[in-house]
Amino acid sequence: ETTLIYNDTYHAFFYHNGNKIYRWRTTAQELPYENDARNTAIVPTGEITCMAQSADNEYLYVGVYDEAAAGLKGNVYIYKTETLELVKSFIGVANKPVKLFYNQHIFH
């Protein structure tokens, strides 16, 4: 099961499989493939359980469950939707993230 998010600012769909995030630009002729670094991001550890997008379409929030972690096993990673660059990490913030909500004050 995957989460499918559409970003109308960058005309792209985001979806995940295991620990990988894929971006498919609707203007592209083909789907991203496993080793396509421009359209694929790999979370540092664990398996993606949920994703959400900021209201301004600039950030992708990714909930991850890291079974090997001690204590709380849930992490949240924030990526720029335009570049898939990791911009912020929250480690050990939940047991297992199942739904994420955007907070506009996270970067202030």
C-alpha positions in Angstrom: 0.0 0.0 0.0 1.3 3.5 -0.8 0.3 7.1 -0.4 -0.2 9.0 -3.6 0.1 12.8 -3.4 -0.4 15.2 -6.3 1.5 18.5 -6.2 -0.1 21.0 -8.6 2.7 23.6 -8.2 5.3 21.2 -9.8 2.9 19.0 -11.7 4.1 15.9 -10.0 2.8 12.8 -8.2 4.7 11.5 -5.1 4.4 7.9 -4.0 6.5 5.5 -2.0 7.6 1.9 -1.8 9.6 0.5 1.1 12.1 3.2 2.0 12.0 5.1 -1.4 10.0 8.1 -2.4 9.3 8.5 -6.1 8.4 11.7 -7.9 6.6 11.4 -11.3 6.3 14.7 -13.1 3.2 14.6 -15.2 5.0 16.4 -18.0 7.5 13.5 -18.2 6.9 10.7 -20.7 7.9 7.8 -18.4 7.6 6.8 -14.7 10.7 7.2 -12.5 12.8 4.0 -12.2 14.7 2.7 -9.1 18.1 4.4 -9.8 16.7 7.7 -11.1 18.4 10.1 -8.6 16.6 13.2 -9.9 13.2 11.7 -9.1 13.9 9.3 -6.2 14.8 9.9 -2.6 15.8 7.2 0.0 14.9 7.7 3.6 17.9 7.2 5.9 16.4 4.3 7.9 13.1 2.4 8.2 10.0 1.9 6.1 7.7 4.8 4.9 4.3 4.5 6.6 2.7 7.8 5.5 3.2 11.1 3.6 1.7 14.5 3.6 2.4 17.8 1.8 2.5 21.4 3.1 -0.3 23.7 2.1 2.0 25.7 -0.1 3.2 22.5 -1.9 6.9 23.3 -1.1 7.5 20.4 1.4 6.8 16.7 1.6 6.4 15.2 5.1 7.4 11.5 5.3 6.5 9.3 8.3 8.9 6.4 8.8 8.9 3.4 11.1 12.4 2.1 12.1 11.9 -1.3 13.7 15.6 -1.4 14.7 15.5 1.8 16.7 15.5 1.9 20.5 12.6 3.7 22.2 10.2 5.4 19.9 10.6 4.0 16.5 8.8 6.7 14.4 10.7 9.4 12.5 9.5 12.3 10.3 11.6 13.5 7.4 10.9 16.7 5.5 11.9 17.0 1.8 11.7 19.9 -0.7 9.1 18.9 -3.3 11.0 20.7 -6.1 14.4 18.9 -5.5 13.6 16.0 -3.1 16.4 17.4 -0.9 16.1 16.4 2.8 15.7 19.6 4.8 14.8 18.5 8.3 14.6 15.3 10.4 12.7 14.5 13.6 13.9 11.2 15.1 12.1 9.1 17.7 8.9 11.3 17.8 6.3 8.6 17.7 5.8 4.9 17.9 4.6 4.3 14.3 3.5 7.3 12.3 0.2 6.5 10.5 -0.9 10.1 9.5 0.9 13.4 9.2 -0.5 16.9 9.3 1.3 20.0 8.0 2.1 22.8 10.5 3.1 26.1 8.9 5.2 27.1 12.0 7.6 24.2 11.7 10.4 26.2 10.2 10.0 29.4 12.2 
